[in-house]
Amino acid sequence: MITIKEVKTKKDIKEFATYPVKLYDKCPYYVPNLLSDEFALFNPKKNFNLKENNLKGFLAYKDGLLVGRIAGFINGKENELSGKKYIRFSRFECVDDIEVFKALLGAVEKFGIENGMEIMHGPWGFNDTDREGMLTFGFDKRSTYSTNYYYPYFHKRMEELGFDDESKWIEYLFTIPETPYERVTKLADKLKSKYKVVDVADTMSVKQILKRYGDKFFETLNDAYAHLDGYIPIEGKARDNVLSQFATIVNMRYISFLVDENDNVAGFGIVLPSIADALIKSRGKLFPTGFISVLKSISKPKELEMALVGVSSEYKNTGINSIIMSRIMKNIIEDGILSIESNPMLESNLNIQQQWKFAQTEIIKRRQTYQKYIGK
């Protein structure tokens, strides 16, 4: 017998937060999320996304044993921008049992119907910096810090349950050339002069950049990503969650931050040191010793993960992305890093895929979201 329980107590939160680590305990490709982030999910004092999202978590038990979890949430901003009535599902992990799938997804569907929603879709996050998409190819490849791993049975079950395909992403492995890409470097120098932009990552620390340009960064991020599937603007206190997610693992050598003559953020590029192996080793725990491996991975990385690249609409099609790529690429080559793994890029987003056209690329993973009409 399968029982669904809504997450309410501290014990429930602990079981919800730690369940994925147990499900993927023997899987070498799974990279755990930071457990501190998972424990904070239902805490409005730490998860500022809750201000704009009506969130519920659910646990599934079969014969008294925990066999799955899922979260469902309604984002008013998404529904306002889309003109539709969506409920998102997220944090979806369970054993390979079709009845457990039905029960967990059914709990979110019921939650949505009770609130007048008409479409359930996911797995989506709170915003575009959150983990999203279900793996459909690349099950023998290790995940990144910013993505979820899924066993092959997940997407097969979604198809069996009649969910329709929605947004689709690809993930690349980039092999970097051993010498600088001279054409990009020369073009970058010309464009700096033409558009009077300065890369402040050359002279400022992360703290200095965020203090002076933090709000402007999010304005440019929201502007650059507004056209992407399922994008929700990152506003208000929710920005603090994004900053805590990325700022602590930044290495300034792999960042570009362009500012124009009006002191506005023209574009940015953020490539992160991979802390995947450190998280696997610590099972997602930073303390008491996990943070040591994480710090080593940040200061002297062997692998990198592409995080965010964007240019404001004012500078769209000007080519200033060459400036962003030039700085990051130069440091990558100097540091002897020969490969970078991308995080998910929409199949339809050809612009972002062209950012790294100088490198050799291989598609190593695919993922997607699913949708289902409910309540009618």
C-alpha positions in Angstrom: 0.0 0.0 0.0 1.3 3.5 -0.9 0.8 6.4 1.4 1.4 10.0 0.5 2.4 12.4 3.3 2.7 16.2 3.0 6.0 17.6 4.4 5.3 19.5 7.6 7.5 18.5 10.5 11.3 18.7 11.0 11.4 14.9 10.6 9.6 15.2 7.2 12.0 17.9 6.0 15.0 15.7 7.0 13.6 12.7 5.1 12.7 14.9 2.1 16.2 16.5 2.0 18.2 13.3 2.4 16.1 10.9 0.3 18.0 11.4 -3.0 21.3 10.5 -1.4 19.8 7.2 -0.3 18.2 6.5 -3.7 21.5 7.1 -5.6 23.7 5.7 -2.9 25.5 3.2 -5.3 25.3 5.4 -8.4 28.7 6.8 -9.4 27.1 9.5 -11.7 25.0 11.2 -9.1 26.2 14.5 -7.7 24.3 15.5 -4.5 23.0 18.9 -4.0 24.3 20.8 -0.9 22.3 19.3 1.9 22.1 22.7 3.6 20.2 24.0 0.5 17.8 21.0 0.7 17.1 21.6 4.4 16.4 25.3 3.7 13.8 24.5 1.0 10.8 24.9 3.2 12.2 27.7 5.4 11.0 31.2 4.3 13.8 32.8 6.3 16.3 31.1 4.1 14.5 30.3 0.8 13.3 33.7 -0.4 11.7 32.0 -3.4 8.8 31.1 -1.1 7.5 34.7 -1.2 6.4 34.2 -4.8 5.8 30.4 -4.8 3.0 28.4 -3.1 5.1 25.3 -2.3 4.2 21.9 -0.9 6.4 18.8 -0.5 5.2 15.2 -0.5 6.7 11.9 0.6 5.7 8.5 -0.6 5.8 5.4 1.7 5.2 1.8 0.6 4.6 -0.7 3.4 6.0 1.8 5.8 9.2 2.4 3.8 10.1 5.8 2.2 10.1 5.3 -1.5 10.0 8.8 -3.0 9.6 12.5 -2.8 8.2 15.4 -4.9 7.6 19.1 -4.6 4.9 21.1 -6.3 4.7 24.9 -6.5 2.7 27.6 -8.1 4.5 30.7 -9.3 2.3 33.7 -9.8 4.8 35.5 -11.9 5.1 32.6 -14.4 1.3 32.4 -14.7 1.1 36.2 -15.1 3.7 36.3 -17.9 2.4 33.2 -19.7 -1.3 33.8 -19.3 -1.7 30.2 -18.3 -2.4 28.3 -15.1 0.7 26.3 -14.4 1.8 24.2 -11.4 5.4 23.1 -11.5 6.8 19.8 -10.0 10.4 19.6 -8.8 12.6 17.6 -6.5 11.2 14.4 -8.0 12.9 11.2 -7.0 11.5 7.7 -6.4 12.0 4.0 -6.8 11.1 2.3 -10.1 7.4 1.6 -9.3 4.7 2.9 -11.6 2.3 3.1 -8.7 4.7 5.3 -6.7 5.0 7.6 -9.8 1.3 7.9 -10.0 0.9 8.6 -6.3 3.6 11.3 -6.2 2.6 13.1 -9.4 -1.1 12.7 -8.4 -0.4 14.6 -5.2 1.0 17.5 -7.2 -1.9 17.3 -9.6 -4.4 17.4 -6.8 -2.7 20.4 -5.2 -2.8 22.2 -8.6 -6.5 21.4 -9.2 -7.4 22.7 -5.7 -5.8 26.0 -6.6 -7.4 26.3 -10.1 -4.4 25.2 -12.1 -4.8 23.6 -15.5 -1.3 22.5 -16.6 1.3 20.5 -14.6 4.8 20.6 -15.9 8.3 19.8 -14.8 10.8 19.1 -13.5 11.3 22.8 -13.2 13.1 24.9 -10.6 12.1 28.1 -8.9 14.0 30.0 -11.7 16.6 29.3 -14.4 19.5 28.9 -12.0 17.7 26.1 -10.2 18.0 22.4 -11.3 15.5 21.6 -14.0 14.9 19.0 -16.7 14.8 15.2 -16.6 17.7 13.2 -18.0 16.9 11.3 -21.2 20.4 10.5 -22.6 23.8 10.3 -21.0 23.0 8.0 -18.1 26.6 6.9 -18.0 27.9 10.4 -17.5 28.5 12.1 -14.1 26.2 15.0 -13.3 27.3 18.6 -12.6 26.8 20.7 -9.5 23.9 22.4 -11.2 22.0 19.5 -12.6 20.1 16.4 -11.4 20.9 12.9 -12.3 18.1 10.5 -13.2 18.0 6.7 -13.6 16.9 5.6 -17.1 13.5 4.4 -15.8 12.3 8.0 -15.0 11.7 9.3 -18.5 10.3 5.9 -19.6 7.7 6.1 -16.8 6.8 9.7 -17.7 6.0 8.5 -21.3 4.0 5.5 -20.0 1.9 7.9 -17.9 1.0 10.0 -20.9 3.0 13.1 -20.2 3.8 15.2 -23.3 7.3 16.5 -24.2 8.0 20.1 -23.4 11.3 22.0 -23.3 14.4 20.1 -24.4 18.1 20.8 -23.5 21.5 19.5 -24.6 24.7 19.4 -22.6 28.2 19.6 -24.2 31.6 18.5 -23.3 34.0 21.2 -24.7 37.6 20.4 -25.5 39.7 23.6 -25.4 42.5 24.2 -27.9 46.0 24.3 -26.4 46.7 27.7 -27.9 44.6 30.9 -27.7 42.0 31.4 -30.4 43.6 34.4 -32.0 40.7 35.5 -34.1 38.5 35.9 -31.0 41.2 37.7 -29.1 41.8 40.3 -31.9 38.0 40.8 -32.4 37.6 41.3 -28.6 40.2 44.1 -28.6 38.5 45.9 -31.4 35.0 45.6 -29.9 36.2 46.9 -26.5 37.4 50.1 -28.2 34.3 50.4 -30.4 31.7 50.0 -27.7 33.7 51.4 -24.9 33.2 48.5 -22.5 35.5 47.5 -19.7 35.9 44.0 -18.2 35.8 44.9 -14.4 36.7 41.3 -13.6 40.3 42.3 -14.4 40.4 44.7 -11.5 37.6 44.0 -9.0 36.8 41.1 -6.6 33.5 39.3 -6.5 32.4 41.2 -3.5 33.3 44.5 -5.1 31.4 43.6 -8.3 28.3 42.4 -6.4 28.3 45.5 -4.2 28.5 47.9 -7.1 26.7 46.0 -9.9 24.6 43.4 -8.1 21.2 44.8 -9.1 22.3 45.8 -12.5 23.6 42.2 -13.1 20.2 40.8 -12.4 18.6 43.4 -14.7 20.9 42.2 -17.5 20.4 38.6 -16.6 16.6 38.9 -16.7 16.8 40.9 -20.0 19.1 38.4 -21.7 17.2 35.3 -20.6 13.6 36.6 -20.9 12.9 34.8 -24.1 13.9 31.3 -22.9 11.4 28.6 -22.2 10.0 28.8 -18.7 12.1 31.7 -17.6 11.0 33.5 -14.5 12.6 36.9 -13.7 14.8 36.8 -10.6 13.6 39.6 -8.4 13.6 40.9 -4.8 15.1 38.7 -2.0 15.1 35.7 -4.3 18.3 37.2 -5.7 20.0 36.4 -2.5 19.5 32.7 -3.0 21.1 32.8 -6.5 24.1 34.8 -5.1 24.6 32.3 -2.3 24.4 29.4 -4.8 27.1 30.8 -7.1 29.1 33.5 -5.4 30.7 31.1 -2.9 32.2 28.8 -5.6 33.4 31.5 -8.0 37.0 31.7 -9.2 37.6 35.1 -10.7 39.9 33.7 -13.4 36.8 32.2 -15.1 34.5 35.2 -15.0 33.9 38.1 -17.4 31.9 41.2 -16.4 31.5 43.9 -19.0 30.5 47.4 -18.0 29.8 50.2 -20.5 30.5 53.9 -20.4 27.2 54.5 -18.6 28.3 52.1 -15.8 25.6 49.5 -16.9 26.2 45.8 -17.2 26.6 45.1 -20.9 27.3 41.4 -20.5 28.7 38.6 -18.3 30.1 35.2 -18.4 30.4 32.8 -15.4 32.2 29.5 -15.6 32.5 27.7 -12.3 35.1 25.3 -10.9 33.6 21.8 -10.7 32.9 20.8 -7.1 31.2 17.6 -8.2 33.8 15.2 -7.0 34.0 17.0 -3.7 30.2 16.8 -3.2 30.2 13.1 -4.0 33.0 12.5 -1.5 31.1 14.4 1.3 27.6 13.2 0.2 26.5 16.8 0.0 27.7 17.8 3.5 30.1 20.8 3.8 30.8 20.2 7.5 32.8 19.0 9.3 35.4 18.3 6.5 33.5 18.6 3.2 34.4 22.2 2.8 38.1 21.5 2.5 37.7 19.5 -0.7 35.3 22.1 -2.0 37.8 24.9 -1.4 40.6 22.9 -3.2 38.3 22.4 -6.2 37.6 26.1 -6.4 41.1 27.4 -6.0 42.8 24.8 -8.2 40.2 23.3 -10.5 40.8 20.4 -12.8 37.4 20.7 -14.5 35.0 23.6 -15.1 31.2 23.9 -15.6 29.6 26.6 -17.7 27.1 28.5 -15.6 25.8 31.7 -17.1 26.5 33.7 -20.2 24.4 36.7 -21.3 24.4 40.0 -23.1 21.9 42.8 -22.6 19.4 43.4 -25.5 21.1 46.8 -26.1 24.3 44.9 -27.2 22.6 42.0 -28.9 24.3 41.0 -32.2 27.2 43.4 -31.6 29.6 40.5 -31.0 30.7 41.7 -27.6 30.3 38.1 -26.4 33.7 37.7 -28.0 35.1 39.9 -25.2 33.6 37.7 -22.6 34.9 34.5 -24.2 38.3 36.0 -24.8 39.1 36.7 -21.1 37.7 33.4 -19.8 39.4 31.4 -22.6 42.8 33.0 -22.0 42.8 32.0 -18.4 41.5 28.5 -19.1 44.3 27.8 -21.5 46.9 29.3 -19.1 45.7 27.1 -16.3 45.9 24.0 -18.5 42.3 23.1 -18.2 41.4 21.2 -21.4 37.8 20.4 -20.9 34.6 22.1 -19.8 31.2 20.7 -19.3 28.2 22.8 -20.1 25.1 22.9 -18.1 21.8 22.5 -20.0 21.3 24.7 -23.1 18.0 24.8 -24.9 18.1 23.0 -28.2 16.5 26.1 -29.8 19.0 28.5 -28.2 21.5 28.6 -31.1 23.1 31.9 -29.9 24.4 30.4 -26.7 25.7 27.3 -28.5 27.7 29.5 -30.8 29.5 31.2 -27.9 32.0 28.3 -27.7 32.2 27.4 -31.4 36.0 27.7 -31.3 36.2 24.5 -29.2 35.6 20.9 -30.1 32.2 19.8 -28.8 30.4 16.6 -28.1 26.8 16.2 -26.9 27.0 14.0 -23.8 23.6 14.5 -22.2 20.0 15.4 -23.1 17.2 16.3 -20.8 13.7 17.7 -21.0 10.6 18.7 -19.1 7.1 17.1 -19.4 3.6 18.5 -19.2 0.1 17.3 -18.6 -3.3 19.0 -18.7 -5.1 18.7 -15.5 -8.4 19.6 -14.0 -10.6 19.4 -17.1 
